[in-house]
Amino acid sequence: QVHPTALGDFDRTTVLCDASYRNTRNIGDGFLSTNFRDIDGEADIQVADVIHKCGDNIPLNKELVRCARLDSVSLGPQRIRLVKLDVQGFEKYVLEGARKTITRHRPTMIVELEDPCSLLYGYDSSEIVQSLSGMDYEIYYLEYDYPADHVCVPKEEVSEFERRFAGRIRPHAED
C-alpha cells in the first residue's frame, strides 16, 4: 500500500525543496522543511544551503506536500520488519515521529547517517546514534561505494543477525 506522504515528526502540510541536477552521480536531492507555512515563506532549510550542498546553477523546485508521523499512518495489522531511511538529513525527525511504531514492531532499520545533510537541520548523526542506542538498537556500518548507510538491529535480534551475517558485518565503533 502506497501512502503519498512525507514522513517527519509532525502532521501538517509543508514544503519539499527538490534540487534536481544532472551530470553527477546523483540525480537530485530533496529537502523537507520543518517550518514552511506556505510555498513562498521563510524556511529553516534555506535555498542557499541546498544550492551550496548540491552545487551552483541548480534549479530548485518547491512543492507543497503532506507530512505525517509514521505513528499516525494506518499501516494495518502486519508486523513491520524493515525500515529504510534515506531522507537527506531528515532522519532524526522521521525517527521521532516513528517512536511508537518502532517500539511496537522492533524492525531492523537501514539508516543513512550523513552529516553534510543533517547539519542543514542543525544536528549531527551522533544524535541519531544516541537515539537508536536508547531504543536498544545495535548499529552496524554498511560498507560499500557510498558509505553512509548503517544497519540498526534490535538488541534482542543481534545474536541471530550476527550468526546469519558473520564475516560480512562489523559493529559501528565510532560516532
Residue pairs with C-beta under 8 A, 6 or more apart in sequence:
1 76
3 68
3 73
4 66
5 65
5 66
5 67
5 68
5 73
6 14
6 16
6 32
6 65
6 66
6 67
6 68
7 67
7 68
7 69
7 70
7 73
7 87
7 90
7 94
7 97
7 98
8 14
8 32
8 34
8 67
8 68
8 69
8 90
8 93
8 94
8 97
9 69
9 93
9 94
9 96
9 97
10 34
10 67
10 69
10 93
10 97
11 67
11 68
11 69
11 72
12 67
13 64
13 65
13 66
13 67
14 32
14 33
14 34
14 35
14 36
14 64
14 65
14 67
15 32
15 33
15 36
15 38
15 39
15 43
15 62
15 63
15 64
15 65
16 30
16 31
16 32
16 33
16 62
16 63
16 64
16 65
17 30
17 31
17 32
17 33
17 43
17 45
17 47
17 50
17 60
17 61
17 62
18 28
18 29
18 30
18 31
18 60
18 61
18 62
18 63
19 28
19 29
19 30
19 31
19 50
19 51
19 53
19 54
19 58
19 59
19 60
19 61
20 27
20 28
20 58
20 59
20 61
21 27
21 28
21 54
21 55
21 58
21 59
24 55
29 50
29 53
29 54
29 88
29 117
30 88
31 45
31 50
31 88
31 89
31 90
31 117
31 120
32 45
32 65
32 67
32 87
32 88
32 90
32 93
33 43
33 44
33 45
34 44
34 45
34 93
34 121
35 43
35 44
36 43
38 64
39 62
39 63
39 64
44 121
44 122
45 120
45 121
47 60
49 120
50 58
50 60
50 120
51 58
51 60
53 116
53 117
53 120
68 97
69 96
69 97
69 98
70 94
70 97
70 98
70 101
71 97
71 98
71 99
71 100
71 101
72 97
75 101
79 105
79 107
80 101
80 105
80 107
81 105
81 107
81 108
82 107
82 108
82 109
82 110
83 98
83 102
83 107
83 108
83 109
83 110
84 109
84 110
85 91
85 94
85 95
85 109
85 110
85 111
85 112
86 110
86 112
86 149
87 94
87 112
88 114
88 117
89 114
89 116
89 117
89 118
89 119
89 120
89 121
90 121
91 111
91 112
91 113
91 118
91 128
92 118
92 121
92 123
92 127
92 128
92 131
93 121
95 102
95 111
95 128
95 131
95 132
96 131
99 135
102 109
102 135
103 135
106 154
106 156
106 157
107 154
108 151
108 152
108 153
108 154
108 157
108 161
109 132
109 137
109 151
109 152
110 142
110 149
110 150
110 151
110 152
111 128
111 132
111 149
111 150
111 152
112 148
112 149
112 150
113 125
113 128
113 129
113 148
113 149
113 150
114 125
114 148
115 124
115 125
118 124
118 125
118 127
118 128
125 175
126 175
129 139
129 172
129 175
132 139
132 152
133 139
136 154
136 155
136 156
137 152
137 153
137 154
137 155
138 152
138 153
138 154
138 155
138 158
138 171
139 150
139 151
139 152
139 153
139 171
139 172
140 150
140 151
140 152
140 153
140 169
140 170
140 171
140 172
141 147
141 150
141 170
141 171
141 172
141 173
142 149
142 150
142 151
150 172
151 169
153 161
161 169
162 169
